[in-house]
Amino acid sequence: MGGYEAAVALAGGAVELAPEAQPGLHLMSLYAFERVRQLLAVKPESKPPLSPREREVLAWSAQGKSAWEIGTILSVGKRTVDEYAQTAMRKLGAVNRTQAVAIALRHRLFDV
């Protein structure tokens, strides 16, 4: 955030990429897309506020925790964690948990 700006591009039919590198690359591409959108002066839509628990679930997700691990940490069930994540995704307009984390980080809804 506020550091260097760069671009990432991959092309080809069979890109060989380690599975652990894929989420990071996905986050970078989402961030790059949003930066381009901002530079083109497209006003981002206002996002509904997340509850403290939704922020907490996304913060733990950002650290690579699974729903089961987050449930253990927060003393709730895995299904409850999934519901908090789904609600946060809906509020943020994200299609998956990784994108919800990226949007939340961009809007500084929690610190990593």
PAKESE-741253 format. One record per residue: x, y, z of N, C-alpha, C in turn; residue number from 0; chain. Coordinates in pm, 1 decimal, m for minus. Layout:
# residues N
(site (X,Y,Z),(X,Y,Z),(X,Y,Z),NUM,'A')
...
//
This chain:
# residues 112
(site (85.2,m118.3,0.0),(0.0,0.0,0.0),(88.9,123.5,0.0),0,'A')
(site (93.2,202.3,m97.6),(173.1,323.1,m96.8),(319.7,298.4,m125.7),1,'A')
(site (355.2,176.7,m165.5),(493.7,144.9,m198.2),(513.4,151.1,m347.9),2,'A')
(site (594.5,63.5,m399.4),(620.7,58.3,m542.3),(499.9,4.9,m617.8),3,'A')
(site (484.1,50.0,m741.0),(379.3,m3.0,m826.1),(443.9,m88.7,m933.4),4,'A')
(site (382.1,m199.7,m965.9),(437.2,m290.2,m1065.2),(323.8,m366.5,m1130.8),5,'A')
(site (356.1,m445.0,m1231.3),(257.2,m526.9,m1300.1),(305.1,m671.2,m1302.0),6,'A')
(site (209.9,m761.4,m1304.7),(240.1,m903.5,m1311.0),(159.3,m960.9,m1425.9),7,'A')
(site (223.2,m1039.3,m1509.8),(152.3,m1102.0,m1621.0),(202.2,m1244.7,m1638.4),8,'A')
(site (110.4,m1333.8,m1666.8),(142.7,m1473.1,m1697.4),(67.3,m1509.6,m1824.2),9,'A')
(site (129.0,m1588.4,m1908.4),(61.9,m1632.0,m2030.0),(108.2,m1772.4,m2062.8),10,'A')
(site (25.7,m1842.3,m2134.4),(64.1,m1975.5,m2177.9),(m39.4,m2078.4,m2139.2),11,'A')
(site (m24.0,m2193.3,m2198.0),(m119.6,m2300.4,m2172.6),(m93.6,m2375.5,m2044.2),12,'A')
(site (32.9,m2389.2,m2007.2),(66.7,m2466.4,m1888.0),(172.7,m2390.6,m1807.5),13,'A')
(site (127.9,m2295.8,m1730.6),(219.2,m2218.1,m1647.6),(256.0,m2302.1,m1526.1),14,'A')
(site (384.8,m2322.9,m1504.5),(429.2,m2400.8,m1389.7),(452.1,m2306.4,m1273.1),15,'A')
(site (367.0,m2317.0,m1174.4),(372.0,m2228.7,m1059.4),(345.5,m2311.4,m935.0),16,'A')
(site (427.9,m2295.3,m834.3),(410.2,m2370.5,m709.9),(274.7,m2336.6,m648.0),17,'A')
(site (203.1,m2435.3,m594.7),(71.2,m2411.0,m535.8),(73.2,m2304.5,m426.5),18,'A')
(site (182.4,m2296.8,m347.0),(187.0,m2197.6,m239.9),(208.1,m2055.4,m292.5),19,'A')
(site (248.6,m2040.4,m418.4),(268.1,m1908.1,m477.3),(139.2,m1853.8,m539.7),20,'A')
(site (44.3,m1940.2,m568.2),(m77.0,m1899.5,m637.7),(m161.2,m1797.8,m559.6),21,'A')
(site (m187.5,m1815.1,m429.3),(m267.5,m1715.0,m357.9),(m201.6,m1576.6,m357.2),22,'A')
(site (m71.1,m1573.5,m340.9),(m1.5,m1444.4,m340.4),(m11.1,m1376.1,m474.8),23,'A')
(site (2.9,m1452.1,m581.3),(m8.2,m1396.7,m715.8),(m150.2,m1347.1,m740.3),24,'A')
(site (m248.5,m1421.2,m690.1),(m388.1,m1380.3,m703.5),(m411.6,m1247.5,m631.5),25,'A')
(site (m360.7,m1234.8,m509.3),(m375.8,m1109.3,m434.8),(m309.3,m992.4,m508.5),26,'A')
(site (m190.6,m1016.9,m563.5),(m121.7,m910.2,m637.3),(m202.0,m866.2,m759.1),27,'A')
(site (m262.0,m961.3,m830.2),(m338.7,m924.8,m948.6),(m464.6,m847.5,m910.5),28,'A')
(site (m528.6,m886.3,m800.5),(m646.0,m811.4,m754.5),(m607.9,m669.2,m715.3),29,'A')
(site (m495.7,m654.9,m647.2),(m449.1,m522.4,m607.9),(m415.8,m439.0,m731.3),30,'A')
(site (m347.5,m499.0,m829.1),(m310.7,m426.4,m951.5),(m436.2,m381.8,m1025.8),31,'A')
(site (m536.6,m468.5,m1034.9),(m661.5,m432.1,m1101.6),(m725.9,m312.1,m1033.1),32,'A')
(site (m728.7,m313.7,m900.7),(m791.5,m204.2,m827.6),(m714.4,m74.0,m846.0),33,'A')
(site (m581.6,m81.1,m847.5),(m499.3,39.6,m868.9),(m527.8,100.6,m1006.2),34,'A')
(site (m540.8,16.9,m1108.1),(m572.9,67.2,m1242.0),(m710.0,132.9,m1239.6),35,'A')
(site (m803.8,70.4,m1172.7),(m938.2,127.8,m1160.8),(m933.5,264.6,m1094.2),36,'A')
(site (m852.6,278.1,m989.6),(m839.7,406.4,m920.3),(m774.5,510.8,m1009.7),37,'A')
(site (m673.2,469.7,m1083.4),(m605.4,562.9,m1172.7),(m696.2,613.1,m1283.3),38,'A')
(site (m791.7,531.5,m1323.2),(m885.9,573.4,m1425.8),(m1001.3,654.6,m1367.7),39,'A')
(site (m989.6,687.5,m1240.9),(m1086.6,772.7,m1170.0),(m1226.0,712.8,m1164.6),40,'A')
(site (m1233.4,581.0,m1162.8),(m1361.8,515.5,m1141.5),(m1385.0,515.4,m992.2),41,'A')
(site (m1490.2,580.4,m951.0),(m1518.0,591.2,m808.4),(m1566.4,457.0,m754.8),42,'A')
(site (m1492.5,398.2,m658.8),(m1538.2,270.0,m604.4),(m1667.5,287.0,m525.6),43,'A')
(site (m1753.8,186.8,m536.3),(m1880.1,193.2,m464.0),(m1853.5,184.3,m313.9),44,'A')
(site (m1940.2,245.8,m236.8),(m1920.0,242.2,m91.7),(m1950.0,100.8,m42.0),45,'A')
(site (m1871.4,56.2,51.1),(m1884.3,m79.1,104.3),(m1953.3,m74.3,239.9),46,'A')
(site (m2047.0,m166.0,264.4),(m2108.0,m171.3,396.8),(m2002.8,m209.9,500.4),47,'A')
(site (m2014.4,m158.1,620.0),(m1914.5,m190.4,722.7),(m1923.3,m337.7,763.5),48,'A')
(site (m1809.6,m393.7,794.2),(m1804.6,m531.3,843.3),(m1816.1,m530.9,994.4),49,'A')
(site (m1874.1,m636.1,1048.2),(m1880.4,m649.9,1193.2),(m1739.8,m683.4,1244.0),50,'A')
(site (m1714.6,m659.3,1372.4),(m1582.6,m694.9,1427.0),(m1548.2,m842.4,1405.4),51,'A')
(site (m1645.5,m931.4,1416.7),(m1619.3,m1074.3,1399.2),(m1587.6,m1107.0,1253.4),52,'A')
(site (m1656.6,m1040.8,1159.3),(m1626.2,m1062.5,1016.8),(m1483.9,m1016.3,985.1),53,'A')
(site (m1444.9,m903.0,1041.6),(m1307.4,m854.6,1022.8),(m1207.0,m953.6,1080.5),54,'A')
(site (m1239.8,m1007.0,1197.0),(m1150.3,m1101.5,1263.2),(m1132.9,m1229.2,1179.5),55,'A')
(site (m1242.7,m1279.3,1123.8),(m1236.3,m1398.6,1039.4),(m1150.7,m1371.2,915.9),56,'A')
(site (m1167.9,m1255.3,853.4),(m1086.9,m1222.1,736.1),(m940.0,m1202.9,773.5),57,'A')
(site (m914.7,m1145.7,890.2),(m776.1,m1125.9,934.1),(m706.7,m1260.9,953.6),58,'A')
(site (m775.6,m1356.9,1013.7),(m716.9,m1489.5,1031.8),(m701.6,m1558.5,896.8),59,'A')
(site (m796.9,m1538.0,806.5),(m786.1,m1594.8,671.5),(m664.5,m1539.1,599.2),60,'A')
(site (m637.8,m1411.2,619.4),(m521.9,m1347.6,557.0),(m391.7,m1411.2,605.1),61,'A')
(site (m394.6,m1468.4,724.4),(m275.6,m1533.4,778.8),(m269.2,m1681.7,741.8),62,'A')
(site (m359.1,m1723.2,652.4),(m353.5,m1860.3,601.4),(m425.6,m1964.0,684.0),63,'A')
(site (m506.7,m1922.6,778.1),(m578.6,m2018.6,862.9),(m700.7,m2073.4,789.3),64,'A')
(site (m729.9,m2199.4,811.2),(m849.0,m2262.1,754.3),(m969.7,m2226.7,841.7),65,'A')
(site (m1089.0,m2253.2,789.2),(m1210.5,m2226.5,866.6),(m1210.8,m2305.7,996.5),66,'A')
(site (m1163.7,m2429.7,991.0),(m1158.8,m2512.4,1111.9),(m1063.4,m2450.9,1215.0),67,'A')
(site (m944.5,m2406.4,1168.9),(m846.9,m2346.3,1260.7),(m900.9,m2216.0,1320.1),68,'A')
(site (m966.4,m2135.5,1237.3),(m1023.6,m2009.5,1286.4),(m1131.5,m2038.5,1389.7),69,'A')
(site (m1214.5,m2140.0,1362.1),(m1318.7,m2178.5,1457.4),(m1260.2,m2219.3,1591.3),70,'A')
(site (m1149.6,m2292.4,1588.2),(m1082.7,m2333.7,1711.7),(m1029.3,m2212.3,1786.3),71,'A')
(site (m967.8,m2119.7,1713.6),(m912.6,m1998.5,1775.9),(m1021.9,m1913.8,1839.3),72,'A')
(site (m1135.2,m1899.2,1768.1),(m1243.3,m1812.1,1815.0),(m1347.4,m1884.6,1900.7),73,'A')
(site (m1327.9,m2014.2,1920.6),(m1421.6,m2097.7,1999.2),(m1561.4,m2099.2,1938.5),74,'A')
(site (m1566.6,m2112.0,1806.9),(m1693.9,m2127.6,1736.3),(m1676.7,m2242.5,1637.4),75,'A')
(site (m1786.1,m2285.0,1577.1),(m1779.9,m2394.9,1481.8),(m1729.4,m2350.8,1344.9),76,'A')
(site (m1683.9,m2447.2,1266.6),(m1637.2,m2420.7,1130.8),(m1748.2,m2357.9,1047.6),77,'A')
(site (m1869.1,m2408.3,1063.3),(m1982.5,m2355.1,986.6),(m2007.9,m2208.4,1021.5),78,'A')
(site (m1992.4,m2172.0,1146.4),(m2010.2,m2032.7,1188.3),(m1904.4,m1944.3,1122.2),79,'A')
(site (m1782.4,m1991.8,1119.4),(m1673.8,m1918.1,1052.8),(m1707.3,m1900.4,905.7),80,'A')
(site (m1754.1,m2007.6,840.0),(m1791.5,m1998.5,698.6),(m1902.9,m1896.6,676.0),81,'A')
(site (m1998.1,m1890.6,769.2),(m2107.1,m1793.2,756.9),(m2055.2,m1649.6,770.2),82,'A')
(site (m1965.2,m1625.6,866.4),(m1905.5,m1492.4,879.7),(m1829.8,m1455.1,752.4),83,'A')
(site (m1756.1,m1549.7,697.6),(m1679.7,m1522.9,574.7),(m1773.7,m1494.5,457.8),84,'A')
(site (m1880.2,m1572.2,445.5),(m1976.9,m1551.1,337.1),(m2043.3,m1414.1,348.4),85,'A')
(site (m2079.4,m1374.3,469.7),(m2141.6,m1243.8,490.0),(m2044.4,m1132.2,453.8),86,'A')
(site (m1919.1,m1146.6,495.6),(m1817.4,m1046.1,462.1),(m1796.9,m1039.9,311.1),87,'A')
(site (m1792.8,m1156.3,245.1),(m1775.9,m1159.0,99.8),(m1891.9,m1087.6,30.7),88,'A')
(site (m2012.8,m1113.0,77.4),(m2129.8,m1048.3,17.6),(m2124.0,m897.7,36.3),89,'A')
(site (m2091.4,m852.9,156.7),(m2083.5,m709.5,185.2),(m1976.2,m640.2,101.7),90,'A')
(site (m1866.5,m710.5,78.3),(m1754.9,m651.0,3.7),(m1765.5,m672.8,m146.5),91,'A')
(site (m1862.8,m751.5,m189.3),(m1877.4,m778.7,m332.1),(m1769.9,m871.1,m385.4),92,'A')
(site (m1717.8,m958.1,m301.1),(m1610.8,m1050.1,m339.5),(m1670.1,m1183.2,m384.4),93,'A')
(site (m1598.4,m1251.6,m472.4),(m1645.2,m1381.8,m520.2),(m1583.9,m1497.7,m443.4),94,'A')
(site (m1476.9,m1470.5,m368.3),(m1416.8,m1575.0,m286.3),(m1348.0,m1510.4,m165.6),95,'A')
(site (m1300.8,m1595.1,m76.2),(m1241.8,m1546.5,48.2),(m1113.1,m1467.9,23.8),96,'A')
(site (m1035.3,m1512.0,m73.7),(m910.2,m1442.6,m105.1),(m937.8,m1301.0,m153.2),97,'A')
(site (m1036.6,m1285.6,m239.0),(m1070.6,m1152.2,m287.5),(m1125.6,m1067.1,m173.3),98,'A')
(site (m1203.9,m1125.5,m84.2),(m1256.6,m1050.4,31.0),(m1141.8,m999.8,117.7),99,'A')
(site (m1040.7,m1083.7,139.4),(m923.3,m1041.8,217.5),(m852.7,m926.7,147.0),100,'A')
(site (m835.4,m937.4,14.8),(m767.3,m832.0,m61.0),(m843.3,m699.8,m51.9),101,'A')
(site (m974.2,m704.6,m65.6),(m1056.1,m583.0,m57.8),(m1047.8,m524.1,82.6),102,'A')
(site (m1059.0,m608.9,184.4),(m1052.7,m562.2,323.0),(m917.1,m498.6,353.0),103,'A')
(site (m809.5,m558.8,303.1),(m676.7,m501.4,323.0),(m664.7,m366.9,252.9),104,'A')
(site (m717.1,m359.9,131.8),(m710.2,m234.8,55.7),(m784.5,m122.1,127.4),105,'A')
(site (m896.8,m154.6,188.4),(m974.8,m55.4,262.2),(m930.1,m42.1,407.6),106,'A')
(site (m821.9,m113.3,441.0),(m762.9,m108.2,575.8),(m865.4,m138.7,685.0),107,'A')
(site (m944.3,m243.8,661.1),(m1044.4,m284.3,758.8),(m983.4,m363.0,873.8),108,'A')
(site (m859.7,m410.0,856.2),(m785.3,m475.8,964.1),(m637.5,m467.9,928.7),109,'A')
(site (m552.8,m491.1,1028.9),(m407.7,m492.5,1008.7),(m359.1,m636.1,1006.6),110,'A')
(site (m257.1,m660.0,927.6),(m200.3,m794.9,920.5),(m76.7,m800.5,1006.8),111,'A')
//
